Amino acid sequence: MKTQRHAAILKIVRSGRVASQEQLRELLKAEGFAVTQATLSRDIRDLGLAKVAAPDGGSHYAPPLESSGIRPHLEQLLPAMLVSMDGVGPLLVVKTPAGGAQALGLAIDGAGWEEIIGTIAGDDAILVISRGERARRAIQTRLKELAGLPD
């Protein structure tokens, strides 16, 4: 449900100017998503929406620019963020300092490695789901090398 709601929010803010959370809440309700103000605030934060100034003097929500180049690359984050790794079968758990998993998970996803099916990031751990045990071992080796850790 959250994924569909996030998709609806992005569709709404991309298709027109939304000046307030209340307006966005009403537009979401018309799409079949009844949400509280607290849930909508979390969704806005999770999606990285920002209030931007409009030429007419008002402001509206805008989605984040995906190609802004602001996201750090995996090679930049790994040396500081990789605490440990352990895996079994196609699953790899990557440990980070508290609060680091989201950023490192995004960087891993952004690397576009074919061996990786997807990632799930919490606060200090990322579950990397690979295409099999051999792929998981290759991912572990690459991550260690990029982090500058001994084999």
C-alpha positions as CSV (number, residue, x, y, z in Angstrom):
1,M,0.0,0.0,0.0
2,K,2.8,2.4,0.9
3,T,4.5,1.8,-2.5
4,Q,1.3,2.6,-4.4
5,R,0.7,5.6,-2.2
6,H,4.2,6.9,-2.9
7,A,3.7,6.4,-6.6
8,A,0.4,8.3,-6.4
9,I,2.1,11.2,-4.6
10,L,4.9,11.4,-7.1
11,K,2.4,11.3,-10.0
12,I,0.4,14.2,-8.4
13,V,3.4,16.4,-7.7
14,R,4.8,15.8,-11.2
15,S,1.5,16.6,-12.9
16,G,0.6,19.9,-11.2
17,R,1.5,22.4,-8.6
18,V,0.6,21.3,-5.1
19,A,1.1,24.1,-2.6
20,S,0.3,22.5,0.7
21,Q,0.1,19.2,2.5
22,E,-3.7,19.7,2.9
23,Q,-4.0,20.1,-0.9
24,L,-1.9,17.0,-1.4
25,R,-4.0,15.1,1.1
26,E,-7.2,16.0,-0.8
27,L,-5.7,15.0,-4.1
28,L,-4.6,11.7,-2.6
29,K,-8.0,11.1,-1.2
30,A,-9.4,11.5,-4.7
31,E,-7.0,8.8,-5.9
32,G,-8.3,6.5,-3.2
33,F,-5.7,7.0,-0.5
34,A,-7.0,8.4,2.8
35,V,-4.0,9.4,4.9
36,T,-3.4,11.3,8.1
37,Q,-1.3,14.4,8.2
38,A,1.4,12.5,10.1
39,T,1.6,9.7,7.4
40,L,1.7,12.3,4.7
41,S,4.5,14.1,6.4
42,R,6.5,10.9,6.6
43,D,5.8,10.1,3.0
44,I,7.0,13.6,1.9
45,R,10.2,13.1,3.9
46,D,10.7,9.5,2.6
47,L,10.2,10.6,-1.0
48,G,12.6,13.6,-0.7
49,L,10.0,16.1,-1.8
50,A,10.9,19.7,-1.3
51,K,9.0,23.0,-1.3
52,V,10.3,25.1,-4.2
53,A,9.6,28.7,-5.1
54,A,7.4,29.4,-8.0
55,P,7.9,32.3,-10.4
56,D,4.6,33.8,-9.3
57,G,5.8,34.1,-5.7
58,G,4.1,31.0,-4.2
59,S,5.7,27.6,-3.6
60,H,4.9,24.0,-4.3
61,Y,6.2,20.5,-3.8
62,A,8.7,19.1,-6.3
63,P,10.1,15.6,-6.5
64,P,13.9,15.2,-6.0
65,L,16.1,15.4,-9.0
66,E,17.4,11.8,-9.6
67,S,20.3,12.9,-11.8
68,S,21.4,15.8,-9.6
69,G,24.7,14.1,-8.9
70,I,24.3,14.8,-5.2
71,R,24.2,11.1,-4.2
72,P,27.6,9.9,-3.1
73,H,29.0,6.9,-5.0
74,L,29.6,3.6,-3.5
75,E,33.4,4.0,-3.6
76,Q,33.1,7.2,-1.5
77,L,30.8,5.7,1.1
78,L,32.1,2.2,1.7
79,P,35.4,3.0,3.4
80,A,33.6,5.0,6.1
81,M,30.3,3.0,6.2
82,L,31.1,-0.7,6.0
83,V,31.3,-2.1,9.5
84,S,30.9,-5.8,8.6
85,M,29.3,-8.3,6.3
86,D,28.0,-11.8,6.6
87,G,26.0,-13.9,4.2
88,V,24.3,-17.2,3.6
89,G,23.0,-18.5,0.3
90,P,21.9,-15.5,-1.8
91,L,21.5,-13.2,1.2
92,L,24.1,-10.7,2.4
93,V,23.8,-8.6,5.5
94,V,25.9,-5.4,5.4
95,K,26.3,-3.7,8.8
96,T,26.9,0.1,8.9
97,P,27.1,2.7,11.7
98,A,23.8,3.8,13.2
99,G,21.8,5.8,10.6
100,G,24.1,4.8,7.7
101,A,22.2,2.0,6.0
102,Q,19.8,4.1,3.9
103,A,22.7,6.1,2.2
104,L,24.8,3.0,1.6
105,G,21.8,1.0,0.4
106,L,21.0,3.8,-2.1
107,A,24.7,3.7,-3.3
108,I,24.6,-0.1,-3.7
109,D,21.4,0.2,-5.7
110,G,22.8,3.0,-7.7
111,A,25.9,0.9,-8.6
112,G,23.6,-1.2,-10.8
113,W,25.4,-4.5,-10.3
114,E,23.7,-7.3,-12.2
115,E,24.3,-9.8,-9.4
116,I,22.0,-7.8,-7.1
117,I,18.2,-8.3,-7.3
118,G,17.5,-5.7,-4.6
119,T,18.3,-4.2,-1.2
120,I,16.4,-3.5,2.0
121,A,17.9,-1.0,4.3
122,G,17.1,-0.4,8.0
123,D,19.0,1.9,10.3
124,D,22.3,0.1,10.6
125,A,21.9,-2.9,8.3
126,I,21.2,-3.6,4.7
127,L,19.9,-6.9,3.3
128,V,21.4,-7.4,-0.1
129,I,19.5,-10.0,-2.1
130,S,21.6,-11.6,-4.9
131,R,20.9,-14.0,-7.7
132,G,22.5,-16.9,-5.9
133,E,25.3,-17.9,-3.5
134,R,28.1,-17.4,-6.1
135,A,26.7,-13.9,-6.9
136,R,26.6,-13.2,-3.2
137,R,30.3,-14.2,-2.7
138,A,31.2,-12.0,-5.7
139,I,29.3,-9.0,-4.2
140,Q,31.1,-9.5,-0.9
141,T,34.5,-9.6,-2.6
142,R,33.8,-6.4,-4.6
143,L,32.4,-4.6,-1.5
144,K,35.6,-5.5,0.5
145,E,37.8,-4.4,-2.3
146,L,36.0,-1.0,-2.7
147,A,36.1,-0.5,1.1
148,G,39.9,-1.2,1.1
149,L,39.5,-4.2,3.5
150,P,41.9,-7.2,3.3
151,D,40.5,-10.4,1.9
